Each structure stands twice: as structure tokens, then as C-alpha cells.
Amino acid sequence: MINVGIIGYGYWGPNLVRNFFAANDCRVISVAEARPERLRLLEKIFPTIKGVSDAAEIIYDPKIDAVVIATPVATHFTLAHKALAEGKHVLLEKPMTSSTEEAELLINLAEQKRVLLMVDHTFLYTGAVQKMRDLVDSRELGNIKYLDSTRINLGLFQSDVNVLWDLAPHDISILNYIVDERPYSVNATGITHTNNNIENIAYLTVNYASGFIAHFNCSWTSPVKVRMMLVGGDQKMILYNDLEPTEKIKVYDTGYSYSNDEERKRVLVDYRTGDIHVPKLTTTEALLGMANDFIHCIQEKKQPKSSCHLGLDVVRILEASNKSIKQNGREVILESNLVPTITKSNEVLI
């Protein structure tokens, strides 16, 4: 049985408490939250869980094995560093940290302490994203050429991070999960319509040496909510619509091929259209799957699906996007000194 303490009972914290409460081989011991009214709500819903006002009561509690941190990203590094130093396993909400330097320091500390550090990229635990990964791995799409993502809605405006840091981690984590190749560079542009200089509309392009390209459109100013992603191969293409209640994934038997006409000095393109296939998806709650993965990997000393290295790569792309926005969309080369994001093995050295 793994004893868990959760820091933060704001917007996302209640979902984490509910799912860790239901997770296998897990006991939620206490929840830390500074606002008394939130603790009263916790006590009403979960009377067996102890509510505390200071995160230190969780971090330094010898009965607690693992700490879940669901607080603003600016606080992630300090809280996680203290918990890891105490030998606790740590789960961080996305994005992992405010910088790659902070993320790398946490990874190194977790390795030194031989504990598990994981990031909650919940979408990796959905049946839809797993199906996309399977389709890419099986090469049913052929050679994948692009990924195009749109995540827009009206609000919620944030005061500490821009729209890319708020919305894009979901889709960047999906990108890094389904594509084995590491990105080479990014370009990003954005604009703010408020007086706090925080971009509320932004566009991010992630470039790869092979020619594969990924594009992300994020906005807090759309009159409609859109959660769509296209993954295009030269044999088949995927449309992922997260707002669809039942048919979230559609596989289009659509593709193209081209040849060079040397005499006419032009490229000839042939288009092919076929059937649309709607695969059956698993319907278990993604957040519960994430919680079970965290607990299981602590017990079995294995690498989780949403690893700290994947979390680091998401932060690396976001950090580079900030630099590119400040340089009016100029290309920023990505640097990486750690291991690749995705491995086919489940083994981890903890």
C-alpha cells in the first residue's frame, strides 16, 4: 500500500484526490490547501482524508511515501525539490516546471535518491491517444508527414503563464508520445490583447530533421471550443476530436503520391480517397489510469508512460517557444543532453 499526500485542492486537485482515492494499492493520507473554504469542501466529500494548511506537513510526514503536486507551475520546483530530498516519490502536474534547468535538476535529484518522478500528462492515458500511438507504430498511416493541432476556447485567461504554457502541454505531450523522432527546432508567434503582456493567442511550429512538422494553434479568445488534432501520413490520416462523445478517432483511408515529370518540369500528384474507419476505444477514466500507473511504477520500479523525461521535453519546447515569440517568430534550435523521450522498454533505474 502506497501512502499519498496531495498538495493543492484548487481547480484540478479535487479530480486528483478522487482518482487516487479510487486507485489500486493507494491510500490518500492528507491534502494540503491554504484556503480554509477548500479544506472544508474536502472534509465534506472525503471525511477520512486529513486536510492541512501547510504543504510541509505532507512533505515531512514520515508516513507518506509519495507526494502529488497540483499547484501553480511557479511553485513546482521548490515543492518537488523538497519532497524528493526527503526521499518521496513525486507526481507533478503539467507543465513540469517553469524551465528546463529546473526540470533537469529535479530529474537528477530523483535519480540520486532512487525515487520515481513523474508528470501528469493525462491525455496519454486515453484510449484515443493510445490508438493513435498504435496506428503510428504499426505504420498503418505510412510515413507520417505532419501533425496539426487546434486547442481553442473562450478563457480561462491566466495571470502567470501564456496560452501556450496553459494549453499546449496536452498536445505537445501527445506529439512526443506518438512520434519517436526528436524535434530539431521551433518557431512561435503570439499576441496579447490585455495589459499584462501575456499572450492569449499563439501559434507554435515544431520542426524535425526528417521533414516531419507539427503545428499548434492555441487561444483563449475563441467563441467556440475546439479540441482537434490531425495526424497525416502518406497512406492514411487520423482525425482526433476530443469533444466527440463516442467517435473521437476517425481513420481516413486517404493519401497521396507524387512523381516528377521531367519533360514538363513539374510534379505530378495523385490523390486517393477511400473509407473512413472508426476504431473502438477503451473507455476507462484517463486520470484513474494515470494514478494507477504512478502507484504501480513505484511498486514495480518501472518507467511510467508519462515519464519525467517526457515532461522535460515538453518544457524544453515551451521554453524555446517563449524565446521565439520574443524574437518575432525566429527559429530557436532545441538542445537536449538527456535520454530520448520515448523508449519501448518499461524498465527504469529507480
C-alpha positions as CSV (number, residue, x, y, z in Angstrom):
1,M,0.0,0.0,0.0
2,I,1.4,3.4,-1.0
3,N,0.5,6.3,1.2
4,V,-0.1,9.5,-0.8
5,G,-0.2,13.2,0.1
6,I,-1.7,15.7,-2.3
7,I,-0.6,19.4,-2.3
8,G,-3.3,21.7,-3.9
9,Y,-7.0,21.4,-3.8
10,G,-8.0,24.1,-6.3
11,Y,-9.2,23.6,-9.9
12,W,-7.5,20.2,-10.6
13,G,-6.8,18.9,-7.1
14,P,-10.3,17.5,-6.5
15,N,-10.0,15.3,-9.6
16,L,-6.7,14.0,-8.4
17,V,-8.0,13.3,-4.9
18,R,-11.0,11.4,-6.3
19,N,-8.9,9.2,-8.6
20,F,-6.1,8.5,-6.1
21,F,-8.8,7.7,-3.6
22,A,-10.1,5.1,-6.1
23,A,-6.6,3.8,-7.2
24,N,-5.3,0.4,-6.5
25,D,-2.9,-0.1,-3.6
26,C,-3.2,3.5,-2.6
27,R,-4.2,5.4,0.5
28,V,-4.7,9.2,0.4
29,I,-3.5,10.3,3.8
30,S,-3.7,14.1,3.6
31,V,-4.3,17.1,1.4
32,A,-2.7,20.5,1.7
33,E,-4.5,23.6,0.8
34,A,-4.1,27.2,2.0
35,R,-7.7,28.2,1.6
36,P,-9.9,27.2,4.6
37,E,-13.1,27.0,2.5
38,R,-11.5,24.5,0.1
39,L,-10.4,22.3,3.1
40,R,-14.0,22.4,4.4
41,L,-15.2,21.2,1.0
42,L,-12.5,18.4,1.1
43,E,-13.7,17.3,4.6
44,K,-17.3,17.2,3.4
45,I,-16.6,15.0,0.4
46,F,-13.7,12.9,1.9
47,P,-14.1,12.9,5.7
48,T,-11.4,10.2,6.1
49,I,-8.7,12.4,4.5
50,K,-6.8,14.8,6.7
51,G,-6.8,18.4,5.5
52,V,-3.8,20.6,6.3
53,S,-2.9,24.2,5.5
54,D,0.8,23.8,5.1
55,A,2.5,21.7,2.4
56,A,5.4,21.0,4.8
57,E,3.0,18.8,6.8
58,I,2.9,16.4,3.8
59,I,6.5,16.7,2.6
60,Y,8.0,16.0,6.0
61,D,5.4,13.4,7.2
62,P,7.3,10.1,7.5
63,K,4.1,8.1,6.9
64,I,3.7,9.5,3.4
65,D,5.5,7.6,0.5
66,A,4.5,9.8,-2.4
67,V,3.6,13.4,-3.0
68,V,1.3,14.7,-5.7
69,I,1.7,18.4,-6.5
70,A,-1.2,20.3,-8.1
71,T,-0.2,23.9,-7.6
72,P,0.8,26.8,-9.9
73,V,3.8,25.9,-12.1
74,A,6.0,28.6,-10.4
75,T,5.8,26.6,-7.2
76,H,6.5,23.2,-8.7
77,F,10.3,23.2,-8.5
78,T,10.5,24.2,-4.8
79,L,7.9,21.8,-3.6
80,A,9.1,18.9,-5.7
81,H,12.8,19.5,-4.7
82,K,11.9,19.4,-1.0
83,A,9.8,16.2,-1.4
84,L,12.5,14.4,-3.5
85,A,15.2,15.4,-1.0
86,E,13.1,13.7,1.7
87,G,13.1,10.5,-0.4
88,K,9.4,10.8,-1.5
89,H,8.2,9.7,-4.9
90,V,6.7,12.8,-6.7
91,L,4.0,13.3,-9.3
92,L,3.9,16.8,-10.8
93,E,1.0,18.4,-12.7
94,K,1.8,19.7,-16.2
95,P,3.8,21.6,-17.1
96,M,6.5,20.0,-15.1
97,T,8.4,23.2,-14.2
98,S,9.0,26.8,-15.4
99,S,12.3,26.0,-17.1
100,T,14.4,23.1,-18.5
101,E,17.1,23.9,-15.9
102,E,14.6,23.3,-13.1
103,A,13.3,20.1,-14.7
104,E,16.8,18.7,-15.2
105,L,17.7,19.4,-11.6
106,L,14.6,17.5,-10.4
107,I,15.4,14.6,-12.6
108,N,19.0,14.4,-11.4
109,L,17.8,14.6,-7.7
110,A,15.2,11.8,-8.3
111,E,17.9,9.6,-9.8
112,Q,20.3,10.3,-6.8
113,K,17.5,9.4,-4.3
114,R,16.4,6.5,-6.5
115,V,12.7,7.6,-6.4
116,L,10.1,8.0,-9.1
117,L,9.5,11.4,-10.6
118,M,6.5,11.5,-13.0
119,V,4.5,14.2,-14.7
120,D,0.7,14.1,-15.2
121,H,0.1,14.3,-18.9
122,T,-3.4,12.8,-18.6
123,F,-4.2,12.5,-22.3
124,L,-1.5,9.8,-22.7
125,Y,-3.9,7.5,-20.7
126,T,-6.9,8.0,-23.0
127,G,-7.9,5.3,-25.4
128,A,-7.8,7.8,-28.3
129,V,-4.1,8.7,-27.8
130,Q,-3.1,5.1,-27.3
131,K,-4.9,4.2,-30.5
132,M,-3.0,6.9,-32.4
133,R,0.3,5.6,-31.0
134,D,-0.6,2.1,-32.1
135,L,-1.5,3.3,-35.6
136,V,1.7,5.2,-36.0
137,D,3.8,2.3,-34.6
138,S,2.2,-0.2,-36.9
139,R,2.9,2.1,-39.9
140,E,-0.7,1.8,-41.0
141,L,-0.5,5.5,-41.8
142,G,2.6,5.0,-43.9
143,N,5.2,7.7,-43.4
144,I,3.8,10.3,-41.1
145,K,4.3,13.8,-42.6
146,Y,2.6,16.3,-40.2
147,L,0.6,16.8,-37.0
148,D,-1.8,19.8,-36.8
149,S,-3.5,20.6,-33.5
150,T,-6.1,23.2,-32.5
151,R,-7.0,23.8,-28.9
152,I,-9.0,27.0,-28.5
153,N,-11.9,28.3,-26.3
154,L,-13.0,31.5,-24.6
155,G,-10.8,31.7,-21.5
156,L,-9.6,31.0,-19.0
157,F,-7.1,33.8,-19.1
158,Q,-4.1,33.1,-16.8
159,S,-2.1,35.6,-14.9
160,D,1.2,33.6,-14.6
161,V,1.7,31.8,-18.0
162,N,0.8,32.4,-21.6
163,V,-1.7,30.4,-23.6
164,L,1.0,28.0,-24.9
165,W,2.1,27.1,-21.4
166,D,-1.6,26.7,-20.4
167,L,-3.0,24.7,-23.3
168,A,-0.2,23.3,-25.5
169,P,1.3,20.9,-22.9
170,H,-1.6,18.5,-23.6
171,D,-0.8,18.3,-27.4
172,I,2.9,18.5,-27.2
173,S,2.9,15.5,-24.8
174,I,0.8,13.6,-27.4
175,L,3.2,14.6,-30.1
176,N,6.2,13.4,-28.1
177,Y,4.4,10.2,-27.2
178,I,3.4,9.1,-30.7
179,V,6.5,10.4,-32.6
180,D,9.8,8.7,-31.8
181,E,12.0,11.3,-33.6
182,R,13.3,14.2,-31.5
183,P,12.4,17.7,-32.7
184,Y,15.1,20.0,-34.1
185,S,13.8,23.5,-33.6
186,V,10.7,25.6,-33.0
187,N,9.1,28.8,-34.3
188,A,6.4,30.6,-32.4
189,T,4.4,33.8,-32.6
190,G,1.8,35.2,-30.3
191,I,-0.1,38.3,-29.3
192,T,-1.7,39.8,-26.2
193,H,-4.9,41.7,-26.1
194,T,-4.6,42.6,-22.4
195,N,-2.3,44.9,-20.4
196,N,-0.3,42.1,-18.7
197,N,1.9,41.2,-21.8
198,I,0.8,37.5,-21.6
199,E,0.0,36.1,-25.0
200,N,-3.6,34.9,-25.3
201,I,-3.3,33.7,-28.9
202,A,-0.2,31.8,-30.1
203,Y,1.0,29.6,-32.9
204,L,3.8,27.1,-32.5
205,T,5.6,25.1,-35.1
206,V,7.9,22.2,-34.2
207,N,10.4,21.2,-36.9
208,Y,12.2,17.9,-37.4
209,A,15.3,17.0,-39.3
210,S,13.4,14.3,-41.3
211,G,10.9,16.9,-42.7
212,F,8.1,16.0,-40.3
213,I,6.4,19.1,-38.9
214,A,4.0,19.8,-36.1
215,H,1.8,22.9,-35.7
216,F,-0.2,24.1,-32.7
217,N,-2.9,26.7,-32.6
218,C,-3.9,27.9,-29.0
219,S,-6.2,30.6,-28.0
220,W,-8.2,31.9,-25.0
221,T,-10.3,34.2,-27.3
222,S,-12.3,31.8,-29.5
223,P,-16.2,31.9,-29.4
224,V,-16.2,28.1,-29.7
225,K,-14.4,25.3,-28.0
226,V,-12.3,23.2,-30.4
227,R,-10.1,20.2,-29.4
228,M,-8.9,18.7,-32.7
229,M,-5.7,17.1,-34.0
230,L,-4.8,15.8,-37.4
231,V,-2.0,13.3,-38.0
232,G,-1.2,12.9,-41.7
233,G,0.6,10.0,-43.3
234,D,1.1,9.3,-47.0
235,Q,-1.2,6.2,-46.7
236,K,-3.8,7.1,-44.1
237,M,-4.7,10.1,-41.9
238,I,-6.2,10.4,-38.4
239,L,-8.7,13.0,-37.2
240,Y,-8.8,13.2,-33.4
241,N,-11.7,15.2,-32.0
242,D,-11.7,15.1,-28.2
243,L,-15.1,16.7,-28.0
244,E,-16.8,13.9,-29.8
245,P,-18.6,11.8,-27.2
246,T,-18.2,8.4,-29.0
247,E,-16.2,8.7,-32.3
248,K,-13.1,10.5,-31.1
249,I,-10.8,8.9,-33.6
250,K,-11.5,8.6,-37.3
251,V,-9.0,7.0,-39.7
252,Y,-9.3,8.2,-43.2
253,D,-8.0,5.8,-45.9
254,T,-6.8,8.8,-47.8
255,G,-3.4,9.6,-49.2
256,Y,-1.3,10.9,-52.0
257,S,1.7,10.1,-54.1
258,Y,3.8,12.2,-56.4
259,S,6.3,11.8,-59.2
260,N,8.4,14.1,-61.2
261,D,7.5,14.9,-64.9
262,E,11.0,15.7,-66.2
263,E,9.7,16.7,-69.7
264,R,7.2,19.2,-68.4
265,K,9.4,20.1,-65.4
266,R,6.6,19.7,-62.8
267,V,5.5,17.5,-60.0
268,L,2.6,15.1,-60.7
269,V,0.4,14.4,-57.6
270,D,-2.0,11.5,-57.4
271,Y,-4.8,11.6,-54.8
272,R,-6.5,8.6,-53.3
273,T,-9.7,8.6,-51.2
274,G,-11.2,5.6,-49.5
275,D,-13.2,4.5,-46.5
276,I,-13.4,6.1,-43.0
277,H,-12.8,3.7,-40.1
278,V,-13.9,4.5,-36.6
279,P,-11.9,2.2,-34.2
280,K,-13.2,1.0,-30.9
281,L,-11.5,2.7,-28.0
282,T,-11.1,1.8,-24.3
283,T,-13.4,4.0,-22.1
284,T,-11.7,3.8,-18.7
285,E,-11.1,7.2,-17.0
286,A,-7.7,8.5,-18.1
287,L,-6.9,10.2,-14.7
288,L,-7.5,6.9,-12.9
289,G,-5.2,5.2,-15.4
290,M,-2.6,7.8,-14.7
291,A,-2.9,7.3,-10.9
292,N,-2.7,3.6,-11.2
293,D,0.4,3.8,-13.4
294,F,2.1,6.1,-10.8
295,I,1.4,3.7,-7.9
296,H,2.2,0.6,-10.0
297,C,5.5,2.0,-11.2
298,I,6.5,2.9,-7.6
299,Q,5.9,-0.7,-6.6
300,E,7.5,-2.3,-9.6
301,K,10.3,0.2,-10.1
302,K,9.3,0.8,-13.7
303,Q,9.2,3.7,-16.0
304,P,5.7,5.3,-16.3
305,K,4.0,6.1,-19.6
306,S,4.2,9.8,-18.7
307,S,7.8,10.0,-17.6
308,C,9.8,12.8,-16.2
309,H,11.9,12.9,-19.4
310,L,8.7,13.4,-21.5
311,G,7.8,16.2,-19.1
312,L,11.2,17.7,-19.6
313,D,10.9,17.6,-23.4
314,V,7.5,19.4,-23.2
315,V,9.1,22.2,-21.0
316,R,12.0,22.4,-23.4
317,I,9.7,23.1,-26.4
318,L,7.6,25.6,-24.3
319,E,10.7,27.4,-23.2
320,A,12.0,27.6,-26.7
321,S,8.6,28.9,-27.9
322,N,8.9,31.8,-25.4
323,K,12.3,32.7,-26.9
324,S,10.9,32.6,-30.4
325,I,7.9,34.7,-29.6
326,K,10.2,37.4,-28.1
327,Q,12.2,37.3,-31.4
328,N,9.1,37.7,-33.6
329,G,9.0,34.0,-34.7
330,R,12.6,33.4,-35.2
331,E,13.7,29.8,-35.3
332,V,15.1,28.5,-32.0
333,I,17.3,25.4,-32.0
334,L,16.4,22.8,-29.4
335,E,19.2,21.5,-27.2
336,S,19.0,18.2,-25.4
337,N,21.5,16.5,-23.1
338,L,19.3,13.8,-21.6
339,V,17.9,10.5,-22.9
340,P,15.3,10.2,-25.6
341,T,11.7,10.9,-24.6
342,I,10.1,7.6,-25.5
343,T,11.6,4.1,-25.0
344,K,10.0,0.8,-25.9
345,S,11.1,-0.7,-22.6
346,N,9.3,-0.3,-19.3
347,E,12.5,-0.7,-17.2
348,V,13.6,2.3,-15.1
349,L,16.5,2.7,-12.8
350,I,15.0,3.8,-9.5
